[in-house]
Amino acid sequence: MQAFIYDAVRTPRGRGKSNGALHTLSPLELASTVLRAVPQRSGFDPAMVDEVIMGCVEAVGDQGANLARSAVLSAGYGETVPGFMVARFCGSALDAVNAAAAKVMSGQADCIVAGGVEMNSLVPMLFGTGGPSVSDVFFNDRVLQTPQGVAADLIATLEGFTRDDVDALAAESHRRAAEAQRHGWFGKSLVPVHDANGTLCLAHDELVRPDTTAASLAALKASFLTSGEKMGFDATVRYRYPQVDRIEHLHHAGNSSAISDGASAVLIGSAQAGDRLGISPRARIVATASAAADPCIMLTAPMPATEKALARAGLTLDDIDLFEVNEAFASVVLKFMKDLGIPHEKVNVAGGAIALGHPVGATGGMLIGTLVDELERRGLRRGLVTMCTGLGMGVATIVELVEGASR
């Protein structure tokens, strides 16, 4: 059985700080916004949905417990629709999509809404949920885990990427995102966010800076020098990678993913579900994969995840027209393109998380929507989304437009 994408929506990405446009809202309100939009846009009864699956990285406080089920009830889906949460760090929403696709493909569900939510302005990305990475120093010593920013700098050092290289990629991300925003390319998926009084809070991505250049980024100071040198993590990575005599700390706030708030939702179902709901599919999910690699360098698993997904689909890199590679850090995307021989013209064509923001638990669903939108807009066929995650994991999803879908 095949799993089809019928719709994909997202909130605008808001600045993930106390001065962000979404900060006065709650994760429940953001999640409910995208859940309500899905049936409203397609005109079906939300009680016909079998399940809601949502990702969230820091599932504590207002994001704690089973936010998917809470959002189902808040969005008016009715008491018969269950929900559950997925946690794979930054890949959580993409894994939610993949879990939904697996349920549909296996015949264990007919129609699922999958996505994610994260409000970094309320729950900072500081491992608030605890776990061995926070509490067990012996675990960290055994696996040689490092902070993600230091790992990104390690990648740049090993690959010989310069400060000019990472800043140029970041500047291009802003240029592409500004162009997409200016021409309304995100409009098909964007759902404006209103507060409880109906007042508009945000209708566009808040973090894009059209005036960003490589020269302006060059003035920023490296963000992970202190944690690398003074907290001992440079020594950790030199122990694991003895060929490195010193770490070049190149990443900063301007060439790393922007901290943000947001939510996403993707409607996934069988062919029969589309008939029942009275809607036509836009794309199908061809294959999915997850992979893992060294937790010290941490951010390299998108490559094996991509290769596994392609092998499962019987495809090659040449069969993929567009790639969405989450811009956790500039070096992650540069290494992905270098290792797999993919030109930048095919990668993150509407900008990425450096410019747009990375509401970590929601980003995967956002990337699915952007990819489908861009495949349709450009008249292309196949695309692949991949993301690195904490502790050295990666997730990938291949989608293919349905013949006859709007382009």
C-alpha positions as CSV (number, residue, x, y, z in Angstrom):
1,M,0.0,0.0,0.0
2,Q,1.2,3.5,-0.8
3,A,1.3,6.5,1.5
4,F,0.4,9.8,-0.1
5,I,0.9,13.4,1.1
6,Y,-2.4,15.3,0.7
7,D,-1.4,18.6,2.3
8,A,1.3,20.2,4.3
9,V,1.0,23.3,6.5
10,R,3.2,25.3,8.9
11,T,3.1,28.3,11.0
12,P,5.6,31.1,10.1
13,R,8.8,30.7,12.1
14,G,8.9,33.2,14.9
15,R,12.0,34.5,16.6
16,G,12.7,32.0,19.4
17,K,13.3,34.7,22.1
18,S,11.2,36.8,24.4
19,N,10.9,39.5,21.7
20,G,9.6,37.0,19.1
21,A,6.1,37.5,17.7
22,L,4.9,34.1,18.9
23,H,6.5,34.2,22.4
24,T,3.2,35.2,24.2
25,L,1.4,32.1,22.8
26,S,1.8,28.5,23.9
27,P,3.0,25.3,22.1
28,L,-0.6,24.1,22.4
29,E,-1.9,27.1,20.5
30,L,0.7,26.7,17.7
31,A,0.0,23.0,17.4
32,S,-3.7,23.6,17.4
33,T,-3.3,26.2,14.7
34,V,-1.8,23.8,12.2
35,L,-4.1,20.9,13.1
36,R,-7.2,23.1,12.5
37,A,-5.8,24.3,9.2
38,V,-5.5,20.8,7.7
39,P,-9.2,19.9,7.6
40,Q,-10.3,23.5,7.0
41,R,-8.2,23.8,3.9
42,S,-9.4,20.5,2.5
43,G,-13.0,20.6,3.8
44,F,-13.3,17.3,5.6
45,D,-14.4,16.3,9.1
46,P,-11.3,16.0,11.3
47,A,-13.0,13.1,13.2
48,M,-12.1,11.0,10.1
49,V,-8.4,11.2,11.0
50,D,-7.1,7.9,12.5
51,E,-4.2,9.4,14.5
52,V,-2.2,12.5,15.1
53,I,1.6,12.1,15.6
54,M,3.8,15.1,16.6
55,G,7.4,15.6,17.3
56,C,8.9,17.7,20.1
57,V,12.5,17.9,21.3
58,E,12.1,19.5,24.7
59,A,8.9,17.9,26.0
60,V,8.8,19.7,29.3
61,G,6.7,22.4,30.9
62,D,4.1,23.7,28.4
63,Q,5.5,21.2,25.8
64,G,5.3,18.2,28.2
65,A,3.0,15.2,28.5
66,N,1.2,14.1,25.3
67,L,0.9,17.4,23.5
68,A,-0.4,15.7,20.3
69,R,-3.5,14.4,22.1
70,S,-4.0,17.8,23.9
71,A,-3.8,19.6,20.5
72,V,-6.3,17.1,19.0
73,L,-8.8,18.1,21.7
74,S,-8.0,21.8,21.5
75,A,-8.3,21.8,17.7
76,G,-11.7,20.3,17.7
77,Y,-10.9,16.9,16.2
78,G,-13.1,15.2,18.7
79,E,-12.6,12.8,21.5
80,T,-12.2,9.7,19.2
81,V,-8.9,10.8,17.6
82,P,-5.8,9.6,19.5
83,G,-2.3,11.2,19.5
84,F,1.2,10.4,20.4
85,M,4.6,12.0,20.5
86,V,7.9,11.3,18.8
87,A,11.3,12.3,20.1
88,R,14.4,12.0,17.9
89,F,15.9,15.4,18.7
90,C,15.9,17.7,15.6
91,G,14.5,14.9,13.4
92,S,11.4,14.5,15.5
93,A,8.8,15.9,13.1
94,L,10.4,14.1,10.1
95,D,10.2,10.9,12.1
96,A,6.6,11.6,12.9
97,V,5.9,11.9,9.1
98,N,7.9,8.6,8.6
99,A,6.0,6.8,11.3
100,A,2.7,7.9,9.8
101,A,3.8,6.7,6.3
102,A,4.8,3.4,7.8
103,K,1.4,2.9,9.4
104,V,-0.4,3.7,6.2
105,M,1.9,1.6,4.1
106,S,1.4,-1.4,6.4
107,G,-2.4,-1.0,6.4
108,Q,-2.5,-0.2,10.1
109,A,-3.9,3.3,9.5
110,D,-5.8,5.1,6.7
111,C,-5.3,8.8,7.4
112,I,-2.9,10.5,9.8
113,V,-1.8,14.0,10.5
114,A,1.9,14.1,11.4
115,G,4.2,17.0,12.2
116,G,5.7,18.8,15.3
117,V,5.9,21.8,17.5
118,E,8.6,23.6,19.4
119,M,8.8,27.0,21.2
120,N,12.4,27.7,21.9
121,S,11.4,31.1,23.3
122,L,9.6,29.2,26.2
123,V,11.7,26.1,26.5
124,P,15.3,26.7,25.5
125,M,17.2,24.0,23.7
126,L,19.3,23.1,26.7
127,F,18.4,19.4,27.2
128,G,15.7,20.4,29.7
129,T,14.3,16.9,29.5
130,G,17.4,15.5,31.1
131,G,18.8,12.1,30.3
132,P,22.4,10.6,30.4
133,S,23.7,13.4,28.2
134,V,23.0,15.8,31.0
135,S,23.3,13.8,34.1
136,D,25.8,11.0,33.5
137,V,29.4,12.3,33.0
138,F,30.6,8.7,32.7
139,F,28.3,8.1,29.8
140,N,29.6,11.2,28.1
141,D,33.2,10.2,28.6
142,R,32.6,6.7,27.2
143,V,30.9,7.8,24.0
144,L,33.0,11.0,23.7
145,Q,29.9,13.1,23.1
146,T,30.5,16.8,22.3
147,P,28.2,19.8,22.0
148,Q,26.7,20.2,18.5
149,G,28.4,23.5,17.8
150,V,31.9,22.0,18.6
151,A,31.0,19.0,16.4
152,A,30.1,21.4,13.6
153,D,33.5,23.1,14.0
154,L,35.1,19.7,14.0
155,I,33.5,18.9,10.7
156,A,34.8,22.1,9.2
157,T,38.3,21.5,10.5
158,L,38.4,17.9,9.2
159,E,37.0,18.9,5.8
160,G,39.2,22.0,5.4
161,F,36.2,24.4,5.2
162,T,37.2,28.0,5.9
163,R,35.3,30.8,7.6
164,D,34.7,32.2,4.2
165,D,33.1,28.9,3.1
166,V,30.6,28.7,6.0
167,D,29.7,32.4,5.9
168,A,29.1,32.2,2.1
169,L,26.7,29.4,2.6
170,A,24.9,31.3,5.3
171,A,24.6,34.4,3.2
172,E,23.2,32.4,0.3
173,S,20.6,30.9,2.6
174,H,19.4,34.4,3.5
175,R,19.4,35.5,-0.1
176,R,17.4,32.5,-1.2
177,A,15.0,32.7,1.7
178,A,14.5,36.5,1.0
179,E,13.8,35.8,-2.6
180,A,11.3,33.0,-1.7
181,Q,9.6,35.3,0.8
182,R,9.5,38.2,-1.7
183,H,7.9,36.1,-4.4
184,G,5.4,34.3,-2.1
185,W,6.9,30.9,-2.6
186,F,6.0,29.9,1.0
187,G,2.4,31.0,0.6
188,K,1.0,27.6,-0.3
189,S,1.9,26.1,3.1
190,L,1.9,29.1,5.5
191,V,-0.9,29.4,8.0
192,P,-1.0,32.8,9.9
193,V,-1.1,32.6,13.6
194,H,-3.7,34.5,15.7
195,D,-4.1,34.8,19.4
196,A,-7.2,33.8,21.4
197,N,-8.7,37.2,20.6
198,G,-8.3,36.8,16.9
199,T,-5.5,39.3,16.7
200,L,-2.9,38.4,14.1
201,C,0.5,37.5,15.7
202,L,2.6,36.5,12.7
203,A,2.0,35.9,9.0
204,H,5.5,35.6,7.7
205,D,8.9,34.1,8.7
206,E,10.4,36.6,11.2
207,L,14.1,35.8,11.0
208,V,15.0,36.3,7.3
209,R,17.5,39.2,6.9
210,P,17.7,40.2,3.2
211,D,20.7,42.5,3.8
212,T,22.9,39.6,5.1
213,T,26.2,39.2,3.3
214,A,29.3,37.2,3.8
215,A,31.1,40.4,4.7
216,S,28.5,41.3,7.5
217,L,28.8,37.7,8.9
218,A,32.6,37.9,9.0
219,A,32.3,40.5,11.8
220,L,30.6,37.9,14.2
221,K,32.6,36.1,16.8
222,A,32.8,32.3,16.9
223,S,30.2,31.0,19.3
224,F,31.7,27.7,20.4
225,L,35.3,28.7,21.3
226,T,34.7,28.8,25.0
227,S,32.9,25.4,25.2
228,G,35.6,23.9,23.1
229,E,38.7,25.4,24.8
230,K,37.7,26.2,28.3
231,M,35.2,23.3,28.9
232,G,37.5,20.7,27.5
233,F,35.6,19.6,24.5
234,D,38.4,20.4,22.1
235,A,40.5,17.9,24.0
236,T,37.7,15.3,23.7
237,V,37.5,15.6,19.9
238,R,41.3,15.6,19.5
239,Y,41.4,12.4,21.5
240,R,38.8,10.9,19.1
241,Y,40.4,12.4,16.0
242,P,44.2,12.5,16.7
243,Q,44.9,13.8,13.2
244,V,43.5,17.1,14.3
245,D,46.0,19.2,16.3
246,R,43.6,22.1,16.8
247,I,39.9,22.9,16.2
248,E,39.0,25.8,13.9
249,H,36.0,27.4,15.6
250,L,34.1,28.9,12.7
251,H,30.4,28.7,13.5
252,H,28.5,31.6,15.1
253,A,24.9,32.8,15.4
254,G,24.9,33.8,11.7
255,N,26.0,30.6,10.1
256,S,24.1,28.2,12.5
257,S,20.4,27.5,12.5
258,A,18.4,30.4,13.9
259,I,16.5,29.8,17.2
260,S,12.8,29.9,16.6
261,D,9.2,28.9,17.4
262,G,6.8,27.1,15.1
263,A,4.6,24.1,14.3
264,S,4.0,21.9,11.3
265,A,1.4,19.4,10.1
266,V,1.4,17.0,7.1
267,L,-1.8,15.0,6.0
268,I,-0.8,11.5,5.0
269,G,-3.1,8.8,3.9
270,S,-3.8,5.9,1.6
271,A,-5.5,6.2,-1.8
272,Q,-8.7,5.1,-0.2
273,A,-8.4,7.9,2.4
274,G,-8.2,10.5,-0.4
275,D,-11.4,9.1,-2.0
276,R,-13.1,9.1,1.4
277,L,-12.0,12.7,2.2
278,G,-12.7,13.9,-1.3
279,I,-9.2,15.2,-1.9
280,S,-6.4,14.4,-4.4
281,P,-2.8,13.5,-3.4
282,R,0.0,15.9,-4.1
283,A,2.9,13.5,-3.6
284,R,3.7,10.0,-2.3
285,I,6.3,9.0,0.2
286,V,8.7,6.6,-1.6
287,A,11.0,5.5,1.1
288,T,12.3,6.5,4.6
289,A,15.4,5.7,6.6
290,S,17.2,6.4,9.8
291,A,20.9,6.0,10.5
292,A,23.5,6.7,13.1
293,A,27.2,7.6,13.3
294,D,29.9,8.7,15.7
295,P,28.3,10.8,18.5
296,C,31.5,12.7,18.9
297,I,31.3,14.3,15.5
298,M,27.5,13.9,15.8
299,L,26.2,15.6,12.6
300,T,27.3,13.3,9.8
301,A,24.4,10.7,9.7
302,P,22.4,12.5,7.0
303,M,24.7,10.9,4.5
304,P,24.1,7.2,5.5
305,A,20.4,7.9,6.0
306,T,20.2,9.3,2.5
307,E,22.0,6.3,1.0
308,K,19.8,3.9,2.9
309,A,16.6,5.6,1.7
310,L,17.8,5.6,-1.9
311,A,18.8,1.9,-1.7
312,R,15.3,1.0,-0.4
313,A,13.7,3.0,-3.2
314,G,16.0,1.5,-5.9
315,L,17.1,5.1,-6.8
316,T,20.3,6.9,-7.2
317,L,21.3,10.5,-6.3
318,D,20.8,11.4,-10.0
319,D,17.1,10.5,-9.6
320,I,16.6,13.2,-7.0
321,D,15.8,16.6,-8.3
322,L,15.8,18.6,-5.1
323,F,17.2,18.1,-1.6
324,E,16.2,19.7,1.7
325,V,19.2,19.3,4.0
326,N,18.5,20.9,7.4
327,E,20.9,23.8,8.0
328,A,21.7,22.9,11.6
329,F,25.1,24.4,10.9
330,A,26.7,25.5,7.6
331,S,29.4,22.8,7.7
332,V,26.7,20.1,7.8
333,V,25.3,21.1,4.5
334,L,28.8,21.7,3.0
335,K,29.9,18.2,4.0
336,F,26.7,16.6,2.6
337,M,27.2,18.3,-0.7
338,K,30.9,17.4,-0.8
339,D,30.5,13.7,0.2
340,L,27.7,13.0,-2.2
341,G,28.7,15.3,-5.0
342,I,25.5,17.3,-5.0
343,P,25.6,20.8,-6.4
344,H,24.2,23.6,-4.2
345,E,21.7,24.5,-7.0
346,K,19.8,21.4,-5.9
347,V,20.0,21.9,-2.2
348,N,17.8,24.2,0.0
349,V,16.6,26.2,-3.0
350,A,14.3,28.4,-0.9
351,G,16.8,28.9,1.8
352,G,17.2,26.9,5.0
353,A,17.2,27.0,8.8
354,I,20.2,29.4,9.0
355,A,17.9,32.1,7.5
356,L,14.4,30.9,8.3
357,G,14.9,29.3,11.7
358,H,14.8,25.8,13.2
359,P,11.9,25.2,15.6
360,V,13.6,21.9,16.3
361,G,10.7,19.6,16.9
362,A,8.7,21.0,14.0
363,T,11.3,21.5,11.3
364,G,11.0,18.1,9.6
365,G,7.3,18.7,8.7
366,M,8.2,22.2,7.5
367,L,10.9,20.8,5.2
368,I,8.4,18.2,3.7
369,G,6.0,21.1,2.9
370,T,8.7,23.2,1.4
371,L,10.0,20.4,-0.8
372,V,6.6,19.5,-2.1
373,D,5.8,23.1,-2.8
374,E,9.1,23.6,-4.7
375,L,8.8,20.4,-6.7
376,E,5.4,21.6,-7.8
377,R,6.5,25.1,-8.5
378,R,9.5,24.0,-10.6
379,G,7.8,21.2,-12.4
380,L,10.1,18.5,-11.0
381,R,9.5,15.0,-9.8
382,R,11.4,13.7,-6.8
383,G,12.9,15.2,-3.7
384,L,14.7,14.1,-0.5
385,V,14.6,15.6,3.0
386,T,17.3,14.7,5.5
387,M,18.3,16.0,9.0
388,C,21.1,15.4,11.5
389,T,20.1,14.9,15.1
390,G,21.6,14.8,18.5
391,L,23.8,11.8,19.6
392,G,24.9,11.2,16.0
393,M,21.6,10.2,14.2
394,G,20.1,11.1,10.9
395,V,16.7,10.8,9.2
396,A,15.7,10.8,5.5
397,T,12.5,10.8,3.5
398,I,12.1,10.6,-0.3
399,V,8.9,12.0,-1.9
400,E,7.7,11.9,-5.4
401,L,5.0,14.1,-7.0
402,V,1.9,12.3,-8.1
403,E,1.3,12.5,-11.8
404,G,-1.4,15.0,-12.6
405,A,-1.0,16.9,-9.3
406,S,-0.9,20.6,-9.6
407,R,2.4,22.1,-10.5
